[in-house]
Amino acid sequence: MDTIDVRGLSCPIPVLKTQKALAKSSGELEVIGSGNVSKENVTKFALSQGCQVNFSTENPDEWTMQITKPK
């Protein structure tokens, strides 16, 4: 699983980095980020691509999500 860190970045940068990493990934991507707006936007993007999204860490300051591409 590939991992990208988008903590502290303002939108749309987290979405763009996620898009680029997801295109290169083998099917699973871990995204570490901060801020609710980034979390919502990355989640919306992943879902719009037909991906499954799961959170392993989710608190007001930081979140970690796993994105799985459809097969």
PQR file with spaces between the fields and no chain letter, atoms N, CA, C, O and H, PARSE charges and radii, in Angstrom:
ATOM       1  N    MET     1       0.843   -1.176    0.000 -0.4000 1.5000
ATOM       2  CA   MET     1       0.000    0.000    0.000 -0.0000 2.0000
ATOM       3  C    MET     1       0.890    1.243    0.000  0.5500 1.7000
ATOM       4  O    MET     1       1.804    1.368    0.815 -0.5500 1.4000
ATOM       5  N    ASP     2       0.611    2.146   -0.916 -0.4000 1.5000
ATOM       6  CA   ASP     2       1.328    3.413   -0.977 -0.0000 2.0000
ATOM       7  C    ASP     2       0.740    4.370    0.052  0.5500 1.7000
ATOM       8  O    ASP     2      -0.438    4.267    0.396 -0.5500 1.4000
ATOM       9  H    ASP     2      -0.131    2.045   -1.578  0.4000 1.0000
ATOM      10  N    THR     3       1.549    5.296    0.541 -0.4000 1.5000
ATOM      11  CA   THR     3       1.103    6.283    1.526 -0.0000 2.0000
ATOM      12  C    THR     3       1.504    7.673    1.064  0.5500 1.7000
ATOM      13  O    THR     3       2.625    7.891    0.605 -0.5500 1.4000
ATOM      14  H    THR     3       2.506    5.380    0.262  0.4000 1.0000
ATOM      15  N    ILE     4       0.566    8.615    1.193 -0.4000 1.5000
ATOM      16  CA   ILE     4       0.905   10.015    0.940 -0.0000 2.0000
ATOM      17  C    ILE     4       0.509   10.831    2.164  0.5500 1.7000
ATOM      18  O    ILE     4      -0.437   10.488    2.873 -0.5500 1.4000
ATOM      19  H    ILE     4      -0.344    8.438    1.566  0.4000 1.0000
ATOM      20  N    ASP     5       1.235   11.901    2.399 -0.4000 1.5000
ATOM      21  CA   ASP     5       1.003   12.782    3.536 -0.0000 2.0000
ATOM      22  C    ASP     5       0.592   14.150    3.001  0.5500 1.7000
ATOM      23  O    ASP     5       1.376   14.833    2.341 -0.5500 1.4000
ATOM      24  H    ASP     5       2.003   12.179    1.823  0.4000 1.0000
ATOM      25  N    VAL     6      -0.644   14.538    3.294 -0.4000 1.5000
ATOM      26  CA   VAL     6      -1.145   15.835    2.824 -0.0000 2.0000
ATOM      27  C    VAL     6      -1.474   16.753    4.008  0.5500 1.7000
ATOM      28  O    VAL     6      -2.237   17.708    3.866 -0.5500 1.4000
ATOM      29  H    VAL     6      -1.281   13.984    3.830  0.4000 1.0000
ATOM      30  N    ARG     7      -0.897   16.458    5.167 -0.4000 1.5000
ATOM      31  CA   ARG     7      -1.145   17.285    6.360 -0.0000 2.0000
ATOM      32  C    ARG     7      -0.683   18.713    6.123  0.5500 1.7000
ATOM      33  O    ARG     7       0.397   18.949    5.581 -0.5500 1.4000
ATOM      34  H    ARG     7      -0.277   15.682    5.282  0.4000 1.0000
ATOM      35  N    GLY     8      -1.510   19.655    6.534 -0.4000 1.5000
ATOM      36  CA   GLY     8      -1.158   21.064    6.455 -0.0000 2.0000
ATOM      37  C    GLY     8      -1.328   21.707    5.090  0.5500 1.7000
ATOM      38  O    GLY     8      -1.064   22.899    4.932 -0.5500 1.4000
ATOM      39  H    GLY     8      -2.387   19.463    6.974  0.4000 1.0000
ATOM      40  N    LEU     9      -1.762   20.942    4.108 -0.4000 1.5000
ATOM      41  CA   LEU     9      -1.930   21.494    2.760 -0.0000 2.0000
ATOM      42  C    LEU     9      -3.365   21.991    2.568  0.5500 1.7000
ATOM      43  O    LEU     9      -4.313   21.381    3.063 -0.5500 1.4000
ATOM      44  H    LEU     9      -1.976   19.974    4.236  0.4000 1.0000
ATOM      45  N    SER    10      -3.511   23.088    1.855 -0.4000 1.5000
ATOM      46  CA   SER    10      -4.831   23.657    1.579 -0.0000 2.0000
ATOM      47  C    SER    10      -5.402   23.068    0.300  0.5500 1.7000
ATOM      48  O    SER    10      -4.667   22.738   -0.632 -0.5500 1.4000
ATOM      49  H    SER    10      -2.741   23.584    1.453  0.4000 1.0000
ATOM      50  N    CYS    11      -6.716   22.942    0.270 -0.4000 1.5000
ATOM      51  CA   CYS    11      -7.388   22.436   -0.936 -0.0000 2.0000
ATOM      52  C    CYS    11      -7.199   23.438   -2.063  0.5500 1.7000
ATOM      53  O    CYS    11      -7.212   24.648   -1.836 -0.5500 1.4000
ATOM      54  H    CYS    11      -7.312   23.209    1.027  0.4000 1.0000
ATOM      55  N    PRO    12      -7.027   22.942   -3.256 -0.5600 1.5000
ATOM      56  CA   PRO    12      -7.293   21.586   -3.727  0.2800 2.0000
ATOM      57  C    PRO    12      -6.067   20.675   -3.736  0.5500 1.7000
ATOM      58  O    PRO    12      -6.140   19.581   -4.297 -0.5500 1.4000
ATOM      59  N    ILE    13      -4.950   21.075   -3.141 -0.4000 1.5000
ATOM      60  CA   ILE    13      -3.711   20.303   -3.220 -0.0000 2.0000
ATOM      61  C    ILE    13      -3.888   18.866   -2.697  0.5500 1.7000
ATOM      62  O    ILE    13      -3.422   17.942   -3.363 -0.5500 1.4000
ATOM      63  H    ILE    13      -4.891   21.963   -2.685  0.4000 1.0000
ATOM      64  N    PRO    14      -4.535   18.626   -1.543 -0.5600 1.5000
ATOM      65  CA   PRO    14      -4.702   17.241   -1.091  0.2800 2.0000
ATOM      66  C    PRO    14      -5.456   16.366   -2.095  0.5500 1.7000
ATOM      67  O    PRO    14      -5.124   15.195   -2.274 -0.5500 1.4000
ATOM      68  N    VAL    15      -6.464   16.934   -2.744 -0.4000 1.5000
ATOM      69  CA   VAL    15      -7.224   16.167   -3.739 -0.0000 2.0000
ATOM      70  C    VAL    15      -6.350   15.874   -4.954  0.5500 1.7000
ATOM      71  O    VAL    15      -6.367   14.756   -5.471 -0.5500 1.4000
ATOM      72  H    VAL    15      -6.733   17.886   -2.599  0.4000 1.0000
ATOM      73  N    LEU    16      -5.596   16.851   -5.412 -0.4000 1.5000
ATOM      74  CA   LEU    16      -4.734   16.654   -6.579 -0.0000 2.0000
ATOM      75  C    LEU    16      -3.642   15.619   -6.304  0.5500 1.7000
ATOM      76  O    LEU    16      -3.352   14.780   -7.157 -0.5500 1.4000
ATOM      77  H    LEU    16      -5.582   17.759   -4.993  0.4000 1.0000
ATOM      78  N    LYS    17      -3.039   15.679   -5.116 -0.4000 1.5000
ATOM      79  CA   LYS    17      -2.013   14.701   -4.751 -0.0000 2.0000
ATOM      80  C    LYS    17      -2.616   13.302   -4.633  0.5500 1.7000
ATOM      81  O    LYS    17      -1.998   12.314   -5.029 -0.5500 1.4000
ATOM      82  H    LYS    17      -3.275   16.360   -4.423  0.4000 1.0000
ATOM      83  N    THR    18      -3.825   13.230   -4.088 -0.4000 1.5000
ATOM      84  CA   THR    18      -4.514   11.938   -3.974 -0.0000 2.0000
ATOM      85  C    THR    18      -4.819   11.385   -5.361  0.5500 1.7000
ATOM      86  O    THR    18      -4.617   10.198   -5.618 -0.5500 1.4000
ATOM      87  H    THR    18      -4.327   14.033   -3.766  0.4000 1.0000
ATOM      88  N    GLN    19      -5.301   12.234   -6.245 -0.4000 1.5000
ATOM      89  CA   GLN    19      -5.623   11.814   -7.605 -0.0000 2.0000
ATOM      90  C    GLN    19      -4.381   11.247   -8.300  0.5500 1.7000
ATOM      91  O    GLN    19      -4.443   10.187   -8.924 -0.5500 1.4000
ATOM      92  H    GLN    19      -5.465   13.198   -6.036  0.4000 1.0000
ATOM      93  N    LYS    20      -3.272   11.947   -8.191 -0.4000 1.5000
ATOM      94  CA   LYS    20      -2.031   11.511   -8.836 -0.0000 2.0000
ATOM      95  C    LYS    20      -1.532   10.196   -8.239  0.5500 1.7000
ATOM      96  O    LYS    20      -1.138    9.291   -8.975 -0.5500 1.4000
ATOM      97  H    LYS    20      -3.221   12.808   -7.685  0.4000 1.0000
ATOM      98  N    ALA    21      -1.546   10.089   -6.916 -0.4000 1.5000
ATOM      99  CA   ALA    21      -1.068    8.873   -6.256 -0.0000 2.0000
ATOM     100  C    ALA    21      -1.983    7.691   -6.540  0.5500 1.7000
ATOM     101  O    ALA    21      -1.509    6.567   -6.707 -0.5500 1.4000
ATOM     102  H    ALA    21      -1.866   10.824   -6.318  0.4000 1.0000
ATOM     103  N    LEU    22      -3.282    7.929   -6.596 -0.4000 1.5000
ATOM     104  CA   LEU    22      -4.232    6.855   -6.867 -0.0000 2.0000
ATOM     105  C    LEU    22      -4.052    6.314   -8.281  0.5500 1.7000
ATOM     106  O    LEU    22      -4.208    5.115   -8.514 -0.5500 1.4000
ATOM     107  H    LEU    22      -3.667    8.841   -6.460  0.4000 1.0000
ATOM     108  N    ALA    23      -3.728    7.189   -9.217 -0.4000 1.5000
ATOM     109  CA   ALA    23      -3.503    6.759  -10.595 -0.0000 2.0000
ATOM     110  C    ALA    23      -2.279    5.847  -10.696  0.5500 1.7000
ATOM     111  O    ALA    23      -2.235    4.963  -11.552 -0.5500 1.4000
ATOM     112  H    ALA    23      -3.601    8.162   -9.028  0.4000 1.0000
ATOM     113  N    LYS    24      -1.299    6.054   -9.838 -0.4000 1.5000
ATOM     114  CA   LYS    24      -0.071    5.265   -9.853 -0.0000 2.0000
ATOM     115  C    LYS    24      -0.133    4.032   -8.955  0.5500 1.7000
ATOM     116  O    LYS    24       0.692    3.128   -9.089 -0.5500 1.4000
ATOM     117  H    LYS    24      -1.335    6.772   -9.143  0.4000 1.0000
ATOM     118  N    SER    25      -1.102    3.988   -8.043 -0.4000 1.5000
ATOM     119  CA   SER    25      -1.130    2.921   -7.035 -0.0000 2.0000
ATOM     120  C    SER    25      -1.599    1.594   -7.624  0.5500 1.7000
ATOM     121  O    SER    25      -2.214    1.535   -8.689 -0.5500 1.4000
ATOM     122  H    SER    25      -1.772    4.722   -7.934  0.4000 1.0000
ATOM     123  N    SER    26      -1.284    0.550   -6.896 -0.4000 1.5000
ATOM     124  CA   SER    26      -1.657   -0.797   -7.326 -0.0000 2.0000
ATOM     125  C    SER    26      -3.089   -1.148   -6.939  0.5500 1.7000
ATOM     126  O    SER    26      -3.584   -2.211   -7.316 -0.5500 1.4000
ATOM     127  H    SER    26      -0.784    0.598   -6.031  0.4000 1.0000
ATOM     128  N    GLY    27      -3.749   -0.292   -6.208 -0.4000 1.5000
ATOM     129  CA   GLY    27      -5.125   -0.559   -5.833 -0.0000 2.0000
ATOM     130  C    GLY    27      -5.491   -0.053   -4.454  0.5500 1.7000
ATOM     131  O    GLY    27      -6.667    0.152   -4.154 -0.5500 1.4000
ATOM     132  H    GLY    27      -3.347    0.571   -5.902  0.4000 1.0000
ATOM     133  N    GLU    28      -4.474    0.151   -3.602 -0.4000 1.5000
ATOM     134  CA   GLU    28      -4.730    0.661   -2.266 -0.0000 2.0000
ATOM     135  C    GLU    28      -3.817    1.839   -1.984  0.5500 1.7000
ATOM     136  O    GLU    28      -2.639    1.842   -2.342 -0.5500 1.4000
ATOM     137  H    GLU    28      -3.518   -0.017   -3.846  0.4000 1.0000
ATOM     138  N    LEU    29      -4.390    2.836   -1.332 -0.4000 1.5000
ATOM     139  CA   LEU    29      -3.647    4.052   -1.017 -0.0000 2.0000
ATOM     140  C    LEU    29      -4.025    4.508    0.380  0.5500 1.7000
ATOM     141  O    LEU    29      -5.202    4.524    0.739 -0.5500 1.4000
ATOM     142  H    LEU    29      -5.347    2.834   -1.040  0.4000 1.0000
ATOM     143  N    GLU    30      -3.022    4.878    1.168 -0.4000 1.5000
ATOM     144  CA   GLU    30      -3.263    5.445    2.488 -0.0000 2.0000
ATOM     145  C    GLU    30      -2.966    6.938    2.401  0.5500 1.7000
ATOM     146  O    GLU    30      -1.914    7.343    1.905 -0.5500 1.4000
ATOM     147  H    GLU    30      -2.066    4.864    0.876  0.4000 1.0000
ATOM     148  N    VAL    31      -3.899    7.752    2.886 -0.4000 1.5000
ATOM     149  CA   VAL    31      -3.746    9.204    2.869 -0.0000 2.0000
ATOM     150  C    VAL    31      -3.790    9.697    4.311  0.5500 1.7000
ATOM     151  O    VAL    31      -4.738    9.413    5.043 -0.5500 1.4000
ATOM     152  H    VAL    31      -4.753    7.423    3.288  0.4000 1.0000
ATOM     153  N    ILE    32      -2.765   10.434    4.711 -0.4000 1.5000
ATOM     154  CA   ILE    32      -2.704   11.035    6.039 -0.0000 2.0000
ATOM     155  C    ILE    32      -2.892   12.531    5.855  0.5500 1.7000
ATOM     156  O    ILE    32      -2.165   13.166    5.091 -0.5500 1.4000
ATOM     157  H    ILE    32      -1.995   10.665    4.116  0.4000 1.0000
ATOM     158  N    GLY    33      -3.870   13.092    6.557 -0.4000 1.5000
ATOM     159  CA   GLY    33      -4.139   14.507    6.365 -0.0000 2.0000
ATOM     160  C    GLY    33      -4.629   15.193    7.614  0.5500 1.7000
ATOM     161  O    GLY    33      -4.762   14.581    8.674 -0.5500 1.4000
ATOM     162  H    GLY    33      -4.460   12.576    7.178  0.4000 1.0000
ATOM     163  N    SER    34      -4.897   16.476    7.473 -0.4000 1.5000
ATOM     164  CA   SER    34      -5.411   17.276    8.576 -0.0000 2.0000
ATOM     165  C    SER    34      -6.478   18.220    8.030  0.5500 1.7000
ATOM     166  O    SER    34      -6.451   18.602    6.861 -0.5500 1.4000
ATOM     167  H    SER    34      -4.789   16.974    6.612  0.4000 1.0000
ATOM     168  N    GLY    35      -7.397   18.580    8.883 -0.4000 1.5000
ATOM     169  CA   GLY    35      -8.443   19.516    8.501 -0.0000 2.0000
ATOM     170  C    GLY    35      -9.676   18.833    7.931  0.5500 1.7000
ATOM     171  O    GLY    35      -9.578   17.902    7.132 -0.5500 1.4000
ATOM     172  H    GLY    35      -7.419   18.270    9.833  0.4000 1.0000
ATOM     173  N    ASN    36     -10.830   19.309    8.355 -0.4000 1.5000
ATOM     174  CA   ASN    36     -12.094   18.719    7.913 -0.0000 2.0000
ATOM     175  C    ASN    36     -12.382   18.964    6.437  0.5500 1.7000
ATOM     176  O    ASN    36     -12.933   18.092    5.765 -0.5500 1.4000
ATOM     177  H    ASN    36     -10.910   20.065    9.005  0.4000 1.0000
ATOM     178  N    VAL    37     -12.019   20.134    5.924 -0.4000 1.5000
ATOM     179  CA   VAL    37     -12.301   20.431    4.519 -0.0000 2.0000
ATOM     180  C    VAL    37     -11.525   19.479    3.619  0.5500 1.7000
ATOM     181  O    VAL    37     -12.080   18.938    2.662 -0.5500 1.4000
ATOM     182  H    VAL    37     -11.572   20.842    6.470  0.4000 1.0000
ATOM     183  N    SER    38     -10.253   19.270    3.917 -0.4000 1.5000
ATOM     184  CA   SER    38      -9.445   18.334    3.129 -0.0000 2.0000
ATOM     185  C    SER    38     -10.014   16.929    3.220  0.5500 1.7000
ATOM     186  O    SER    38     -10.104   16.224    2.215 -0.5500 1.4000
ATOM     187  H    SER    38      -9.802   19.709    4.694  0.4000 1.0000
ATOM     188  N    LYS    39     -10.401   16.519    4.433 -0.4000 1.5000
ATOM     189  CA   LYS    39     -10.962   15.182    4.624 -0.0000 2.0000
ATOM     190  C    LYS    39     -12.219   15.001    3.780  0.5500 1.7000
ATOM     191  O    LYS    39     -12.374   13.984    3.104 -0.5500 1.4000
ATOM     192  H    LYS    39     -10.328   17.092    5.249  0.4000 1.0000
ATOM     193  N    GLU    40     -13.102   15.970    3.818 -0.4000 1.5000
ATOM     194  CA   GLU    40     -14.345   15.881    3.046 -0.0000 2.0000
ATOM     195  C    GLU    40     -14.067   15.869    1.548  0.5500 1.7000
ATOM     196  O    GLU    40     -14.671   15.083    0.818 -0.5500 1.4000
ATOM     197  H    GLU    40     -12.976   16.796    4.368  0.4000 1.0000
ATOM     198  N    ASN    41     -13.168   16.719    1.080 -0.4000 1.5000
ATOM     199  CA   ASN    41     -12.881   16.797   -0.350 -0.0000 2.0000
ATOM     200  C    ASN    41     -12.177   15.553   -0.881  0.5500 1.7000
ATOM     201  O    ASN    41     -12.502   15.081   -1.970 -0.5500 1.4000
ATOM     202  H    ASN    41     -12.676   17.357    1.672  0.4000 1.0000
ATOM     203  N    VAL    42     -11.219   15.018   -0.129 -0.4000 1.5000
ATOM     204  CA   VAL    42     -10.538   13.797   -0.561 -0.0000 2.0000
ATOM     205  C    VAL    42     -11.526   12.630   -0.562  0.5500 1.7000
ATOM     206  O    VAL    42     -11.510   11.800   -1.471 -0.5500 1.4000
ATOM     207  H    VAL    42     -10.956   15.402    0.755  0.4000 1.0000
ATOM     208  N    THR    43     -12.379   12.569    0.454 -0.4000 1.5000
ATOM     209  CA   THR    43     -13.391   11.514    0.518 -0.0000 2.0000
ATOM     210  C    THR    43     -14.344   11.601   -0.669  0.5500 1.7000
ATOM     211  O    THR    43     -14.632   10.590   -1.310 -0.5500 1.4000
ATOM     212  H    THR    43     -12.392   13.243    1.193  0.4000 1.0000
ATOM     213  N    LYS    44     -14.833   12.802   -0.965 -0.4000 1.5000
ATOM     214  CA   LYS    44     -15.747   12.986   -2.097 -0.0000 2.0000
ATOM     215  C    LYS    44     -15.084   12.583   -3.411  0.5500 1.7000
ATOM     216  O    LYS    44     -15.710   11.942   -4.255 -0.5500 1.4000
ATOM     217  H    LYS    44     -14.599   13.624   -0.445  0.4000 1.0000
ATOM     218  N    PHE    45     -13.813   12.960   -3.583 -0.4000 1.5000
ATOM     219  CA   PHE    45     -13.103   12.593   -4.799 -0.0000 2.0000
ATOM     220  C    PHE    45     -13.000   11.080   -4.925  0.5500 1.7000
ATOM     221  O    PHE    45     -13.314   10.518   -5.975 -0.5500 1.4000
ATOM     222  H    PHE    45     -13.305   13.481   -2.897  0.4000 1.0000
ATOM     223  N    ALA    46     -12.561   10.420   -3.858 -0.4000 1.5000
ATOM     224  CA   ALA    46     -12.375    8.967   -3.907 -0.0000 2.0000
ATOM     225  C    ALA    46     -13.692    8.254   -4.204  0.5500 1.7000
ATOM     226  O    ALA    46     -13.732    7.328   -5.015 -0.5500 1.4000
ATOM     227  H    ALA    46     -12.306   10.876   -3.006  0.4000 1.0000
ATOM     228  N    LEU    47     -14.750    8.677   -3.558 -0.4000 1.5000
ATOM     229  CA   LEU    47     -16.063    8.062   -3.798 -0.0000 2.0000
ATOM     230  C    LEU    47     -16.528    8.305   -5.229  0.5500 1.7000
ATOM     231  O    LEU    47     -17.165    7.439   -5.828 -0.5500 1.4000
ATOM     232  H    LEU    47     -14.718    9.429   -2.899  0.4000 1.0000
ATOM     233  N    SER    48     -16.217    9.472   -5.780 -0.4000 1.5000
ATOM     234  CA   SER    48     -16.627    9.779   -7.155 -0.0000 2.0000
ATOM     235  C    SER    48     -15.902    8.898   -8.170  0.5500 1.7000
ATOM     236  O    SER    48     -16.353    8.739   -9.304 -0.5500 1.4000
ATOM     237  H    SER    48     -15.699   10.176   -5.293  0.4000 1.0000
ATOM     238  N    GLN    49     -14.769    8.326   -7.747 -0.4000 1.5000
ATOM     239  CA   GLN    49     -14.005    7.432   -8.617 -0.0000 2.0000
ATOM     240  C    GLN    49     -14.403    5.965   -8.417  0.5500 1.7000
ATOM     241  O    GLN    49     -13.805    5.061   -9.001 -0.5500 1.4000
ATOM     242  H    GLN    49     -14.402    8.455   -6.825  0.4000 1.0000
ATOM     243  N    GLY    50     -15.416    5.751   -7.586 -0.4000 1.5000
ATOM     244  CA   GLY    50     -15.883    4.392   -7.327 -0.0000 2.0000
ATOM     245  C    GLY    50     -15.058    3.649   -6.295  0.5500 1.7000
ATOM     246  O    GLY    50     -15.173    2.429   -6.170 -0.5500 1.4000
ATOM     247  H    GLY    50     -15.901    6.485   -7.112  0.4000 1.0000
ATOM     248  N    CYS    51     -14.234    4.363   -5.558 -0.4000 1.5000
ATOM     249  CA   CYS    51     -13.360    3.745   -4.562 -0.0000 2.0000
ATOM     250  C    CYS    51     -14.099    3.550   -3.238  0.5500 1.7000
ATOM     251  O    CYS    51     -15.109    4.196   -2.958 -0.5500 1.4000
ATOM     252  H    CYS    51     -14.142    5.353   -5.660  0.4000 1.0000
ATOM     253  N    GLN    52     -13.555    2.633   -2.437 -0.4000 1.5000
ATOM     254  CA   GLN    52     -14.042    2.424   -1.081 -0.0000 2.0000
ATOM     255  C    GLN    52     -13.141    3.222   -0.154  0.5500 1.7000
ATOM     256  O    GLN    52     -11.923    3.241   -0.333 -0.5500 1.4000
ATOM     257  H    GLN    52     -12.735    2.108   -2.664  0.4000 1.0000
ATOM     258  N    VAL    53     -13.737    3.889    0.849 -0.4000 1.5000
ATOM     259  CA   VAL    53     -12.974    4.720    1.774 -0.0000 2.0000
ATOM     260  C    VAL    53     -13.210    4.231    3.200  0.5500 1.7000
ATOM     261  O    VAL    53     -14.351    4.067    3.630 -0.5500 1.4000
ATOM     262  H    VAL    53     -14.727    3.873    0.995  0.4000 1.0000
ATOM     263  N    ASN    54     -12.113    4.001    3.928 -0.4000 1.5000
ATOM     264  CA   ASN    54     -12.189    3.618    5.341 -0.0000 2.0000
ATOM     265  C    ASN    54     -11.230    4.490    6.131  0.5500 1.7000
ATOM     266  O    ASN    54     -10.131    4.802    5.670 -0.5500 1.4000
ATOM     267  H    ASN    54     -11.186    4.135    3.578  0.4000 1.0000
ATOM     268  N    PHE    55     -11.652    4.879    7.318 -0.4000 1.5000
ATOM     269  CA   PHE    55     -10.809    5.688    8.194 -0.0000 2.0000
ATOM     270  C    PHE    55     -10.247    4.818    9.306  0.5500 1.7000
ATOM     271  O    PHE    55     -10.989    4.081    9.954 -0.5500 1.4000
ATOM     272  H    PHE    55     -12.544    4.626    7.693  0.4000 1.0000
ATOM     273  N    SER    56      -8.930    4.899    9.533 -0.4000 1.5000
ATOM     274  CA   SER    56      -8.331    4.194   10.665 -0.0000 2.0000
ATOM     275  C    SER    56      -8.061    5.162   11.808  0.5500 1.7000
ATOM     276  O    SER    56      -8.016    4.758   12.970 -0.5500 1.4000
ATOM     277  H    SER    56      -8.327    5.498    9.006  0.4000 1.0000
ATOM     278  N    THR    57      -7.884    6.427   11.483 -0.4000 1.5000
ATOM     279  CA   THR    57      -7.710    7.472   12.490 -0.0000 2.0000
ATOM     280  C    THR    57      -8.571    8.643   12.071  0.5500 1.7000
ATOM     281  O    THR    57      -8.513    9.099   10.929 -0.5500 1.4000
ATOM     282  H    THR    57      -7.920    6.755   10.539  0.4000 1.0000
ATOM     283  N    GLU    58      -9.368    9.123   13.005 -0.4000 1.5000
ATOM     284  CA   GLU    58     -10.235   10.252   12.674 -0.0000 2.0000
ATOM     285  C    GLU    58     -10.455   11.069   13.938  0.5500 1.7000
ATOM     286  O    GLU    58     -11.201   10.660   14.828 -0.5500 1.4000
ATOM     287  H    GLU    58      -9.415    8.753   13.933  0.4000 1.0000
ATOM     288  N    ASN    59      -9.803   12.224   14.017 -0.4000 1.5000
ATOM     289  CA   ASN    59     -10.016   13.147   15.126 -0.0000 2.0000
ATOM     290  C    ASN    59      -9.967   14.564   14.571  0.5500 1.7000
ATOM     291  O    ASN    59      -9.668   14.747   13.391 -0.5500 1.4000
ATOM     292  H    ASN    59      -9.197   12.557   13.294  0.4000 1.0000
ATOM     293  N    PRO    60     -10.251   15.556   15.382 -0.5600 1.5000
ATOM     294  CA   PRO    60     -10.323   16.930   14.851  0.2800 2.0000
ATOM     295  C    PRO    60      -9.030   17.450   14.218  0.5500 1.7000
ATOM     296  O    PRO    60      -9.076   18.315   13.343 -0.5500 1.4000
ATOM     297  N    ASP    61      -7.884   16.933   14.651 -0.4000 1.5000
ATOM     298  CA   ASP    61      -6.610   17.460   14.169 -0.0000 2.0000
ATOM     299  C    ASP    61      -5.999   16.672   13.017  0.5500 1.7000
ATOM     300  O    ASP    61      -5.276   17.237   12.196 -0.5500 1.4000
ATOM     301  H    ASP    61      -7.847   16.230   15.362  0.4000 1.0000
ATOM     302  N    GLU    62      -6.280   15.386   12.947 -0.4000 1.5000
ATOM     303  CA   GLU    62      -5.624   14.554   11.942 -0.0000 2.0000
ATOM     304  C    GLU    62      -6.477   13.338   11.609  0.5500 1.7000
ATOM     305  O    GLU    62      -7.238   12.848   12.444 -0.5500 1.4000
ATOM     306  H    GLU    62      -6.867   14.927   13.614  0.4000 1.0000
ATOM     307  N    TRP    63      -6.339   12.861   10.377 -0.4000 1.5000
ATOM     308  CA   TRP    63      -7.081   11.678    9.944 -0.0000 2.0000
ATOM     309  C    TRP    63      -6.206   10.831    9.039  0.5500 1.7000
ATOM     310  O    TRP    63      -5.279   11.327    8.399 -0.5500 1.4000
ATOM     311  H    TRP    63      -5.722   13.260    9.699  0.4000 1.0000
ATOM     312  N    THR    64      -6.513    9.559    8.999 -0.4000 1.5000
ATOM     313  CA   THR    64      -5.839    8.617    8.098 -0.0000 2.0000
ATOM     314  C    THR    64      -6.916    7.800    7.417  0.5500 1.7000
ATOM     315  O    THR    64      -7.748    7.181    8.080 -0.5500 1.4000
ATOM     316  H    THR    64      -7.266    9.155    9.519  0.4000 1.0000
ATOM     317  N    MET    65      -6.903    7.798    6.091 -0.4000 1.5000
ATOM     318  CA   MET    65      -7.900    7.028    5.350 -0.0000 2.0000
ATOM     319  C    MET    65      -7.206    6.050    4.410  0.5500 1.7000
ATOM     320  O    MET    65      -6.118    6.305    3.894 -0.5500 1.4000
ATOM     321  H    MET    65      -6.227    8.301    5.552  0.4000 1.0000
ATOM     322  N    GLN    66      -7.875    4.929    4.211 -0.4000 1.5000
ATOM     323  CA   GLN    66      -7.446    3.949    3.233 -0.0000 2.0000
ATOM     324  C    GLN    66      -8.428    3.993    2.078  0.5500 1.7000
ATOM     325  O    GLN    66      -9.640    3.897    2.268 -0.5500 1.4000
ATOM     326  H    GLN    66      -8.759    4.722    4.630  0.4000 1.0000
ATOM     327  N    ILE    67      -7.888    4.139    0.884 -0.4000 1.5000
ATOM     328  CA   ILE    67      -8.707    4.182   -0.313 -0.0000 2.0000
ATOM     329  C    ILE    67      -8.401    2.923   -1.125  0.5500 1.7000
ATOM     330  O    ILE    67      -7.242    2.608   -1.398 -0.5500 1.4000
ATOM     331  H    ILE    67      -6.903    4.217    0.730  0.4000 1.0000
ATOM     332  N    THR    68      -9.455    2.217   -1.502 -0.4000 1.5000
ATOM     333  CA   THR    68      -9.308    1.002   -2.296 -0.0000 2.0000
ATOM     334  C    THR    68     -10.005    1.197   -3.622  0.5500 1.7000
ATOM     335  O    THR    68     -11.194    1.511   -3.672 -0.5500 1.4000
ATOM     336  H    THR    68     -10.396    2.472   -1.281  0.4000 1.0000
ATOM     337  N    LYS    69      -9.246    1.004   -4.713 -0.4000 1.5000
ATOM     338  CA   LYS    69      -9.804    1.139   -6.058 -0.0000 2.0000
ATOM     339  C    LYS    69     -10.756   -0.017   -6.345  0.5500 1.7000
ATOM     340  O    LYS    69     -10.574   -1.116   -5.822 -0.5500 1.4000
ATOM     341  H    LYS    69      -8.280    0.749   -4.672  0.4000 1.0000
ATOM     342  N    PRO    70     -11.763    0.225   -7.168 -0.5600 1.5000
ATOM     343  CA   PRO    70     -12.639   -0.879   -7.570  0.2800 2.0000
ATOM     344  C    PRO    70     -11.867   -1.855   -8.466  0.5500 1.7000
ATOM     345  O    PRO    70     -10.937   -1.464   -9.172 -0.5500 1.4000
ATOM     346  N    LYS    71     -12.261   -3.107   -8.424 -0.4000 1.5000
ATOM     347  CA   LYS    71     -11.574   -4.120   -9.246 -0.0000 2.0000
ATOM     348  C    LYS    71     -12.212   -4.269  -10.589  0.5500 1.7000
ATOM     349  O    LYS    71     -11.760   -5.076  -11.401 -0.5500 1.4000
ATOM     350  H    LYS    71     -13.016   -3.424   -7.851  0.4000 1.0000
